[in-house]
């Protein structure tokens, strides 16, 4: 789901969010050239415990560290 043509929201209802769910949302962000996504899991007692914000190409992201050329 895309909200206001800015944020991608991925809705789940699963026991536990896994790294593959983060990767899935990040792939959606990269393909659509969006910056922010929300991963929402409704299978939790308190909804705030089921929210995760993902930012595409965040300055301190692991993705940028892997893409930067290594100094030798």
ABEGO torsion letter per residue (X at the ends): XBBGGABBBBBBBBABBBAAAAAAAAAAAAAAGBABBBBBBAABABAAAABBBBBBGBAABAAAAAABBBBX
